[in-house]
Amino acid sequence: MATNDTEVTICSHSLQLLGEAAISSFADGTTAANLCAELYPNTRDSLLIQYPWSWSIKKQDLARSATAPVNEFSFAYPMPSDSLTGIPRAVFNSSDVGATPITAGWELYEKAILTDQANITIDYQFQPLEAEMPTYFVQLLKYVMAMHLAEPVTDQTQKAVYFEKLAYGTAAEGGRGGYFRQAAAVDGMGSGTSFIQDFPLIDTRLTLA
């Protein structure tokens, strides 16, 4: 469920987690507001691309560029302007029902997909509005913002350490523990189980059997 939060309310709640006063806007003139304005956009985008959050994935047919590549491939398809990473998560040569990703015959070069395919459809990650982000992600984002704000706002490194552990778990968990793990698990409930449908080694073993 979406929270109807904004970038300001998210940062305000992060500040309150640190025992600080809330802000009314990024331009209210306080040191905390200035820090939020500087740190929030990159923190949000970085957290978004750390995991393929289901609600941040979009499918789109790409328009072919009028300018052909210099060599090797016939067509260029620029990536969407709202792509967070500039990298597709999956590439298809058709938007038909049942189409499967193609893993060869294309490459990413200068923010465009180069290929000989006459049509290209991709899955890619974009930045949804804060009001459309689900509760579990917004809560994680608040913890991560508190982690980044802790030292410059409170001058207490132990608070930064505390919120880092709360958000990501211990160092041994490689940034996939803590509340991050819980949020990813909740997000994954909306996805079906993936199965290997075609793999040469499996085909060979089945044939020999």
CYANA upper distance limits for C-alpha pairs under 8 A (distance plus 0.5 A):
  1 MET  CA    133 MET  CA      8.31
  1 MET  CA    134 PRO  CA      5.53
  1 MET  CA    135 THR  CA      6.62
  2 ALA  CA    131 ALA  CA      6.75
  2 ALA  CA    132 GLU  CA      5.51
  2 ALA  CA    133 MET  CA      5.69
  2 ALA  CA    134 PRO  CA      4.75
  2 ALA  CA    135 THR  CA      6.43
  3 THR  CA    130 GLU  CA      8.48
  3 THR  CA    131 ALA  CA      6.37
  3 THR  CA    132 GLU  CA      7.40
  3 THR  CA    133 MET  CA      7.08
  3 THR  CA    134 PRO  CA      6.57
  3 THR  CA    135 THR  CA      6.08
  3 THR  CA    138 VAL  CA      8.11
  4 ASN  CA    130 GLU  CA      7.43
  4 ASN  CA    131 ALA  CA      4.27
  4 ASN  CA    132 GLU  CA      6.97
  4 ASN  CA    133 MET  CA      8.29
  5 ASP  CA      9 THR  CA      6.50
  5 ASP  CA     10 ILE  CA      7.07
  5 ASP  CA    130 GLU  CA      6.23
  5 ASP  CA    131 ALA  CA      5.28
  6 THR  CA     10 ILE  CA      6.70
  6 THR  CA    130 GLU  CA      5.82
  6 THR  CA    131 ALA  CA      6.51
  7 GLU  CA     11 CYS  CA      6.78
  7 GLU  CA     40 TYR  CA      8.17
  7 GLU  CA    130 GLU  CA      7.01
  8 VAL  CA     12 SER  CA      6.49
  8 VAL  CA     23 ILE  CA      7.73
  8 VAL  CA     24 SER  CA      7.58
  8 VAL  CA     25 SER  CA      6.39
  8 VAL  CA     26 PHE  CA      7.29
  9 THR  CA     13 HIS  CA      6.59
 10 ILE  CA     14 SER  CA      6.82
 10 ILE  CA    138 VAL  CA      7.82
 10 ILE  CA    141 LEU  CA      8.14
 10 ILE  CA    142 LYS  CA      6.40
 11 CYS  CA     15 LEU  CA      6.72
 11 CYS  CA     23 ILE  CA      8.34
 11 CYS  CA     36 CYS  CA      6.95
 11 CYS  CA     40 TYR  CA      8.10
 11 CYS  CA    142 LYS  CA      7.29
 11 CYS  CA    145 MET  CA      7.37
 12 SER  CA     16 GLN  CA      6.74
 12 SER  CA     21 ALA  CA      8.10
 12 SER  CA     22 ALA  CA      5.04
 12 SER  CA     23 ILE  CA      6.01
 12 SER  CA     24 SER  CA      8.40
 13 HIS  CA     17 LEU  CA      6.70
 13 HIS  CA     22 ALA  CA      7.43
 13 HIS  CA    142 LYS  CA      7.23
 14 SER  CA     18 LEU  CA      7.13
 14 SER  CA    142 LYS  CA      5.54
 14 SER  CA    143 TYR  CA      7.08
 14 SER  CA    145 MET  CA      6.52
 14 SER  CA    146 ALA  CA      5.31
 15 LEU  CA     19 GLY  CA      7.02
 15 LEU  CA     20 GLU  CA      5.62
 15 LEU  CA     21 ALA  CA      7.00
 15 LEU  CA     22 ALA  CA      6.68
 15 LEU  CA     32 ALA  CA      8.48
 15 LEU  CA    146 ALA  CA      6.93
 15 LEU  CA    149 LEU  CA      8.03
 16 GLN  CA     20 GLU  CA      5.45
 16 GLN  CA     21 ALA  CA      6.51
 16 GLN  CA     22 ALA  CA      6.68
 17 LEU  CA    146 ALA  CA      7.41
 18 LEU  CA    146 ALA  CA      7.17
 18 LEU  CA    150 ALA  CA      7.19
 18 LEU  CA    154 THR  CA      8.09
 18 LEU  CA    159 LYS  CA      8.09
 23 ILE  CA     28 ASP  CA      7.65
 23 ILE  CA     30 THR  CA      8.49
 23 ILE  CA     32 ALA  CA      7.99
 23 ILE  CA     33 ALA  CA      6.72
 24 SER  CA     28 ASP  CA      6.91
 25 SER  CA     33 ALA  CA      7.29
 26 PHE  CA     33 ALA  CA      5.25
 26 PHE  CA     34 ASN  CA      6.70
 26 PHE  CA     36 CYS  CA      7.23
 26 PHE  CA     37 ALA  CA      5.97
 27 ALA  CA     33 ALA  CA      7.00
 27 ALA  CA     34 ASN  CA      7.55
 28 ASP  CA     33 ALA  CA      6.95
 29 GLY  CA     33 ALA  CA      7.16
 29 GLY  CA     34 ASN  CA      7.50
 30 THR  CA     34 ASN  CA      6.86
 31 THR  CA     35 LEU  CA      6.71
 31 THR  CA    153 VAL  CA      8.46
 32 ALA  CA     36 CYS  CA      6.67
 32 ALA  CA    153 VAL  CA      7.04
 33 ALA  CA     37 ALA  CA      6.67
 34 ASN  CA     38 GLU  CA      6.83
 35 LEU  CA     39 LEU  CA      6.48
 35 LEU  CA    149 LEU  CA      7.99
 36 CYS  CA     40 TYR  CA      5.85
 36 CYS  CA    149 LEU  CA      8.23
 37 ALA  CA     41 PRO  CA      7.91
 39 LEU  CA     43 THR  CA      6.62
 39 LEU  CA    148 HIS  CA      8.19
 40 TYR  CA     44 ARG  CA      6.47
 40 TYR  CA    145 MET  CA      7.56
 41 PRO  CA     45 ASP  CA      6.75
 42 ASN  CA     46 SER  CA      6.35
 43 THR  CA     47 LEU  CA      6.67
 43 THR  CA    144 VAL  CA      8.17
 43 THR  CA    145 MET  CA      7.52
 44 ARG  CA     48 LEU  CA      6.71
 44 ARG  CA    141 LEU  CA      7.34
 45 ASP  CA     49 ILE  CA      6.90
 45 ASP  CA     84 LEU  CA      7.83
 45 ASP  CA    127 GLN  CA      7.77
 46 SER  CA     50 GLN  CA      6.90
 47 LEU  CA     51 TYR  CA      8.00
 47 LEU  CA    141 LEU  CA      7.88
 48 LEU  CA     52 PRO  CA      8.03
 48 LEU  CA     53 TRP  CA      7.62
 48 LEU  CA     56 SER  CA      8.25
 48 LEU  CA    127 GLN  CA      8.06
 49 ILE  CA     84 LEU  CA      7.91
 49 ILE  CA     85 THR  CA      7.85
 49 ILE  CA    125 GLN  CA      8.13
 51 TYR  CA    184 ALA  CA      8.17
 52 PRO  CA     56 SER  CA      7.66
 52 PRO  CA     57 ILE  CA      7.68
 52 PRO  CA    125 GLN  CA      7.91
 53 TRP  CA     57 ILE  CA      7.45
 53 TRP  CA    184 ALA  CA      8.04
 53 TRP  CA    187 ASP  CA      7.09
 54 SER  CA    187 ASP  CA      7.10
 54 SER  CA    188 GLY  CA      8.15
 54 SER  CA    190 GLY  CA      8.23
 54 SER  CA    191 SER  CA      8.40
 55 TRP  CA    128 PRO  CA      8.41
 55 TRP  CA    133 MET  CA      8.23
 56 SER  CA    125 GLN  CA      5.93
 56 SER  CA    126 PHE  CA      6.01
 56 SER  CA    127 GLN  CA      6.84
 56 SER  CA    128 PRO  CA      6.78
 57 ILE  CA    123 ASP  CA      6.98
 57 ILE  CA    124 TYR  CA      5.96
 57 ILE  CA    125 GLN  CA      5.04
 57 ILE  CA    126 PHE  CA      6.85
 58 LYS  CA    123 ASP  CA      6.02
 58 LYS  CA    124 TYR  CA      5.96
 58 LYS  CA    125 GLN  CA      6.68
 58 LYS  CA    126 PHE  CA      7.43
 59 LYS  CA    121 THR  CA      7.60
 59 LYS  CA    122 ILE  CA      6.11
 59 LYS  CA    123 ASP  CA      4.92
 59 LYS  CA    124 TYR  CA      7.01
 60 GLN  CA    121 THR  CA      6.09
 60 GLN  CA    122 ILE  CA      6.10
 60 GLN  CA    123 ASP  CA      7.15
 61 ASP  CA     95 SER  CA      7.76
 61 ASP  CA    119 ASN  CA      8.36
 61 ASP  CA    120 ILE  CA      6.56
 61 ASP  CA    121 THR  CA      4.72
 61 ASP  CA    122 ILE  CA      7.03
 62 LEU  CA     77 TYR  CA      6.48
 62 LEU  CA     78 PRO  CA      7.58
 62 LEU  CA     79 MET  CA      7.75
 62 LEU  CA     80 PRO  CA      8.05
 62 LEU  CA    119 ASN  CA      8.19
 62 LEU  CA    120 ILE  CA      6.23
 62 LEU  CA    121 THR  CA      6.30
 62 LEU  CA    122 ILE  CA      7.88
 63 ALA  CA     77 TYR  CA      6.42
 63 ALA  CA     78 PRO  CA      7.67
 64 ARG  CA     75 PHE  CA      7.35
 64 ARG  CA     76 ALA  CA      6.40
 64 ARG  CA     77 TYR  CA      5.15
 64 ARG  CA     78 PRO  CA      7.65
 65 SER  CA     75 PHE  CA      7.70
 65 SER  CA     76 ALA  CA      5.94
 65 SER  CA     77 TYR  CA      6.09
 65 SER  CA     78 PRO  CA      7.17
 67 THR  CA     75 PHE  CA      8.44
 67 THR  CA     76 ALA  CA      7.80
 68 ALA  CA     74 SER  CA      6.63
 68 ALA  CA     75 PHE  CA      5.81
 68 ALA  CA     76 ALA  CA      6.51
 69 PRO  CA     73 PHE  CA      6.78
 69 PRO  CA     74 SER  CA      6.82
 69 PRO  CA     75 PHE  CA      6.72
 69 PRO  CA     76 ALA  CA      6.67
 69 PRO  CA    114 LEU  CA      7.70
 73 PHE  CA    114 LEU  CA      6.49
 73 PHE  CA    115 THR  CA      5.63
 73 PHE  CA    116 ASP  CA      6.03
 74 SER  CA    114 LEU  CA      7.93
 74 SER  CA    115 THR  CA      6.68
 74 SER  CA    116 ASP  CA      5.54
 75 PHE  CA    114 LEU  CA      6.23
 75 PHE  CA    115 THR  CA      5.97
 75 PHE  CA    116 ASP  CA      6.30
 75 PHE  CA    117 GLN  CA      7.91
 75 PHE  CA    118 ALA  CA      8.33
 76 ALA  CA    112 ALA  CA      6.54
 76 ALA  CA    113 ILE  CA      6.12
 76 ALA  CA    114 LEU  CA      5.06
 76 ALA  CA    115 THR  CA      7.05
 77 TYR  CA    112 ALA  CA      5.70
 77 TYR  CA    113 ILE  CA      5.49
 77 TYR  CA    114 LEU  CA      6.92
 77 TYR  CA    120 ILE  CA      7.96
 78 PRO  CA    111 LYS  CA      6.54
 78 PRO  CA    112 ALA  CA      4.45
 78 PRO  CA    113 ILE  CA      6.72
 79 MET  CA     83 SER  CA      7.52
 79 MET  CA     86 GLY  CA      6.92
 79 MET  CA     87 ILE  CA      8.27
 79 MET  CA     88 PRO  CA      8.47
 79 MET  CA    111 LYS  CA      6.22
 79 MET  CA    112 ALA  CA      5.74
 79 MET  CA    113 ILE  CA      7.51
 80 PRO  CA     86 GLY  CA      8.36
 82 ASP  CA    126 PHE  CA      6.25
 82 ASP  CA    127 GLN  CA      7.72
 83 SER  CA     87 ILE  CA      8.02
 83 SER  CA    124 TYR  CA      7.03
 83 SER  CA    125 GLN  CA      6.30
 83 SER  CA    126 PHE  CA      5.42
 83 SER  CA    127 GLN  CA      8.18
 84 LEU  CA    125 GLN  CA      6.31
 84 LEU  CA    126 PHE  CA      5.55
 84 LEU  CA    127 GLN  CA      7.03
 85 THR  CA    125 GLN  CA      7.58
 86 GLY  CA    111 LYS  CA      6.56
 87 ILE  CA    108 LEU  CA      8.04
 87 ILE  CA    111 LYS  CA      8.29
 87 ILE  CA    124 TYR  CA      7.51
 88 PRO  CA    122 ILE  CA      6.70
 88 PRO  CA    123 ASP  CA      6.42
 88 PRO  CA    124 TYR  CA      5.31
 88 PRO  CA    125 GLN  CA      8.09
 89 ARG  CA    122 ILE  CA      7.70
 89 ARG  CA    123 ASP  CA      5.81
 89 ARG  CA    124 TYR  CA      5.62
 89 ARG  CA    125 GLN  CA      7.89
 90 ALA  CA    101 PRO  CA      6.39
 90 ALA  CA    102 ILE  CA      8.28
 90 ALA  CA    122 ILE  CA      6.00
 90 ALA  CA    123 ASP  CA      5.57
 90 ALA  CA    124 TYR  CA      7.64
 91 VAL  CA    101 PRO  CA      5.72
 91 VAL  CA    102 ILE  CA      6.32
 91 VAL  CA    103 THR  CA      7.98
 91 VAL  CA    120 ILE  CA      7.42
 91 VAL  CA    121 THR  CA      6.52
 91 VAL  CA    122 ILE  CA      5.09
 91 VAL  CA    123 ASP  CA      7.19
 92 PHE  CA     99 ALA  CA      7.39
 92 PHE  CA    100 THR  CA      6.86
 92 PHE  CA    101 PRO  CA      5.17
 92 PHE  CA    102 ILE  CA      6.05
 92 PHE  CA    120 ILE  CA      6.21
 92 PHE  CA    121 THR  CA      5.51
 92 PHE  CA    122 ILE  CA      6.45
 93 ASN  CA     99 ALA  CA      8.38
 93 ASN  CA    101 PRO  CA      8.13
 93 ASN  CA    102 ILE  CA      7.53
 93 ASN  CA    117 GLN  CA      6.84
 93 ASN  CA    118 ALA  CA      7.91
 93 ASN  CA    119 ASN  CA      5.75
 93 ASN  CA    120 ILE  CA      5.20
 93 ASN  CA    121 THR  CA      6.65
 94 SER  CA     99 ALA  CA      6.70
 94 SER  CA    119 ASN  CA      6.63
 94 SER  CA    120 ILE  CA      6.80
 94 SER  CA    121 THR  CA      6.73
 95 SER  CA     99 ALA  CA      7.12
 95 SER  CA    120 ILE  CA      8.42
 95 SER  CA    121 THR  CA      6.57
105 GLY  CA    115 THR  CA      6.56
105 GLY  CA    116 ASP  CA      7.67
105 GLY  CA    117 GLN  CA      8.40
106 TRP  CA    113 ILE  CA      7.06
106 TRP  CA    114 LEU  CA      5.99
106 TRP  CA    115 THR  CA      5.00
106 TRP  CA    116 ASP  CA      7.98
107 GLU  CA    113 ILE  CA      6.17
107 GLU  CA    114 LEU  CA      5.89
107 GLU  CA    115 THR  CA      7.33
108 LEU  CA    112 ALA  CA      6.13
108 LEU  CA    113 ILE  CA      5.10
108 LEU  CA    114 LEU  CA      6.69
109 TYR  CA    113 ILE  CA      6.83
109 TYR  CA    114 LEU  CA      7.32
128 PRO  CA    132 GLU  CA      6.89
128 PRO  CA    133 MET  CA      7.30
129 LEU  CA    133 MET  CA      7.24
130 GLU  CA    138 VAL  CA      8.45
133 MET  CA    137 PHE  CA      7.11
133 MET  CA    138 VAL  CA      6.99
134 PRO  CA    138 VAL  CA      6.88
135 THR  CA    139 GLN  CA      6.64
136 TYR  CA    140 LEU  CA      6.87
136 TYR  CA    183 ALA  CA      5.93
136 TYR  CA    186 VAL  CA      8.24
137 PHE  CA    141 LEU  CA      6.58
137 PHE  CA    183 ALA  CA      6.83
138 VAL  CA    142 LYS  CA      6.70
139 GLN  CA    143 TYR  CA      6.98
140 LEU  CA    144 VAL  CA      6.77
140 LEU  CA    167 ALA  CA      6.81
140 LEU  CA    179 TYR  CA      6.95
140 LEU  CA    180 PHE  CA      7.04
140 LEU  CA    183 ALA  CA      7.87
141 LEU  CA    145 MET  CA      6.55
142 LYS  CA    146 ALA  CA      6.61
143 TYR  CA    147 MET  CA      6.74
143 TYR  CA    163 PHE  CA      6.44
143 TYR  CA    164 GLU  CA      8.12
143 TYR  CA    166 LEU  CA      7.68
143 TYR  CA    167 ALA  CA      6.28
144 VAL  CA    148 HIS  CA      6.95
144 VAL  CA    163 PHE  CA      7.37
144 VAL  CA    164 GLU  CA      7.29
144 VAL  CA    167 ALA  CA      6.66
145 MET  CA    149 LEU  CA      6.51
146 ALA  CA    150 ALA  CA      6.18
146 ALA  CA    160 ALA  CA      7.72
146 ALA  CA    163 PHE  CA      7.00
147 MET  CA    151 GLU  CA      8.49
147 MET  CA    159 LYS  CA      7.68
147 MET  CA    160 ALA  CA      5.01
147 MET  CA    161 VAL  CA      7.62
147 MET  CA    162 TYR  CA      8.15
147 MET  CA    163 PHE  CA      5.42
147 MET  CA    164 GLU  CA      6.04
148 HIS  CA    152 PRO  CA      8.48
148 HIS  CA    160 ALA  CA      7.21
149 LEU  CA    153 VAL  CA      6.23
149 LEU  CA    154 THR  CA      8.39
149 LEU  CA    160 ALA  CA      8.11
150 ALA  CA    154 THR  CA      6.04
150 ALA  CA    155 ASP  CA      7.34
150 ALA  CA    156 GLN  CA      6.98
150 ALA  CA    157 THR  CA      7.36
150 ALA  CA    159 LYS  CA      6.32
150 ALA  CA    160 ALA  CA      5.55
151 GLU  CA    155 ASP  CA      4.89
151 GLU  CA    156 GLN  CA      5.66
151 GLU  CA    157 THR  CA      5.74
151 GLU  CA    159 LYS  CA      7.85
151 GLU  CA    160 ALA  CA      6.71
156 GLN  CA    160 ALA  CA      7.63
157 THR  CA    161 VAL  CA      6.85
158 GLN  CA    162 TYR  CA      6.57
159 LYS  CA    163 PHE  CA      6.76
160 ALA  CA    164 GLU  CA      6.57
161 VAL  CA    165 LYS  CA      6.73
162 TYR  CA    166 LEU  CA      6.68
163 PHE  CA    167 ALA  CA      6.44
164 GLU  CA    168 TYR  CA      6.31
164 GLU  CA    169 GLY  CA      7.59
165 LYS  CA    169 GLY  CA      4.83
165 LYS  CA    170 THR  CA      6.24
165 LYS  CA    178 GLY  CA      6.97
166 LEU  CA    178 GLY  CA      5.84
166 LEU  CA    179 TYR  CA      6.74
167 ALA  CA    177 GLY  CA      7.99
167 ALA  CA    178 GLY  CA      5.64
167 ALA  CA    179 TYR  CA      5.43
167 ALA  CA    180 PHE  CA      6.24
168 TYR  CA    173 GLU  CA      8.26
168 TYR  CA    174 GLY  CA      8.38
168 TYR  CA    175 GLY  CA      5.27
168 TYR  CA    176 ARG  CA      6.23
168 TYR  CA    177 GLY  CA      5.31
168 TYR  CA    178 GLY  CA      5.05
168 TYR  CA    179 TYR  CA      6.80
168 TYR  CA    180 PHE  CA      6.09
168 TYR  CA    181 ARG  CA      8.10
169 GLY  CA    173 GLU  CA      6.79
169 GLY  CA    175 GLY  CA      7.03
169 GLY  CA    176 ARG  CA      7.41
169 GLY  CA    177 GLY  CA      4.70
169 GLY  CA    178 GLY  CA      4.41
169 GLY  CA    179 TYR  CA      7.89
169 GLY  CA    180 PHE  CA      8.45
170 THR  CA    174 GLY  CA      7.85
170 THR  CA    175 GLY  CA      7.99
170 THR  CA    177 GLY  CA      7.31
170 THR  CA    178 GLY  CA      8.11
171 ALA  CA    175 GLY  CA      7.40
173 GLU  CA    177 GLY  CA      5.89
175 GLY  CA    180 PHE  CA      8.29
176 ARG  CA    180 PHE  CA      6.48
176 ARG  CA    181 ARG  CA      6.02
177 GLY  CA    181 ARG  CA      5.39
177 GLY  CA    182 GLN  CA      8.41
178 GLY  CA    182 GLN  CA      7.55
179 TYR  CA    183 ALA  CA      6.62
180 PHE  CA    184 ALA  CA      6.59
181 ARG  CA    185 ALA  CA      6.58
182 GLN  CA    186 VAL  CA      6.76
183 ALA  CA    187 ASP  CA      6.66
184 ALA  CA    188 GLY  CA      6.53
185 ALA  CA    189 MET  CA      7.09
186 VAL  CA    190 GLY  CA      8.37
187 ASP  CA    191 SER  CA      8.41
198 ASP  CA    202 ILE  CA      8.28
198 ASP  CA    203 ASP  CA      8.08
199 PHE  CA    203 ASP  CA      6.84
200 PRO  CA    204 THR  CA      6.64
201 LEU  CA    205 ARG  CA      6.81
202 ILE  CA    206 LEU  CA      6.68
203 ASP  CA    207 THR  CA      6.67
204 THR  CA    208 LEU  CA      6.74
205 ARG  CA    209 ALA  CA      6.60
